[in-house]
Amino acid sequence: MQTVSSHAPDDDAQLLSRRALPPFETLRAFDAIARLGGVRKAAQYLCRDHAVVSRHLRAIEVWTGTKLIQRTPAGSVLTEDGVRYHRDIASALDLIARATVDLIKRGSQSRS
């Protein structure tokens, strides 16, 4: 069994704590918007109403205090911060997906 260690909180540690994470659904929504190029496409992909996905986007922008998407007449475009943030969270989401697939495979093999 793995134990969890506790550390004395300081400013940097607090920022890096998991409490600093926005809700997972907002990350998924932002990732889909960034990959697919718009709120409506992301909503369709996620099987959600576009208003819900738009609220998730707004929530993550409020959470981070950063504008991530620039809305233009031609559609949504990632800001510079949005591009950087998406690159980082996309890698993290890929890691989570791979870890989950690996776990499922191990579980299937142990039941065989």
VENLINDA-V238440 format. One record per residue. PHI is phi in radians with two decimals (NA if undefined). OMEGA is omega in degrees with one decimal (NA if undefined). Layout:
# VENLINDA-V238440
PHI,OMEGA
PHI,OMEGA
This chain:
# VENLINDA-V238440
NA,-178.7
-1.57,178.4
-1.75,179.1
-1.83,178.9
-1.64,176.7
-1.94,-179.5
-2.13,174.5
-1.16,-177.7
-1.24,168.6
-2.30,-174.4
-1.04,-178.8
-1.12,180.0
-1.11,179.5
-1.13,177.9
-1.12,-177.9
-1.56,179.9
-1.23,180.0
-1.19,174.5
-1.19,178.4
-1.40,-179.3
-1.39,171.9
-1.24,177.8
-0.96,-174.9
-1.01,-178.3
-1.09,177.2
-1.21,176.6
-1.13,178.4
-1.07,-179.6
-1.12,179.7
-1.09,178.3
-1.02,-179.4
-1.14,177.6
-1.04,-177.9
-1.14,-177.7
-1.23,-172.1
-1.72,173.6
1.50,175.9
2.97,-177.4
-1.19,-177.9
-1.12,177.8
-1.12,178.4
-1.12,179.9
-1.08,178.7
-1.10,179.3
-1.06,-177.4
-1.50,-177.0
0.99,178.5
-2.25,173.6
-1.19,-177.8
-1.08,178.3
-1.16,178.1
-1.16,-179.8
-1.13,177.1
-1.08,176.9
-1.14,176.6
-1.09,178.0
-1.07,179.9
-1.06,-179.1
-1.09,-178.8
-1.26,175.7
-1.18,177.3
-1.19,-179.1
-0.99,-176.6
-1.57,-176.6
1.21,-174.6
-2.37,174.5
-1.33,-176.3
-1.84,-177.3
-2.23,172.1
-1.84,178.7
-1.50,-179.6
-2.19,175.9
-1.02,-179.5
-1.49,-179.2
2.32,-178.7
-1.60,177.7
-2.24,177.1
-1.17,171.5
-1.29,176.4
-1.02,176.6
-1.11,179.1
-1.12,177.8
-1.07,-178.6
-1.10,-178.7
-1.12,179.4
-1.09,178.6
-0.98,-178.3
-1.24,-177.6
-1.29,177.8
-1.09,176.8
-1.09,179.8
-1.15,178.8
-1.14,175.6
-1.09,177.4
-1.08,178.7
-1.10,179.8
-1.10,179.1
-1.11,179.0
-1.08,179.9
-1.20,177.4
-1.08,177.7
-1.05,179.5
-1.12,177.9
-1.08,179.0
-1.08,178.5
-1.09,178.9
-1.13,178.4
-1.16,-179.3
-1.21,-178.7
-1.29,177.9
-1.49,-177.7
-1.35,NA
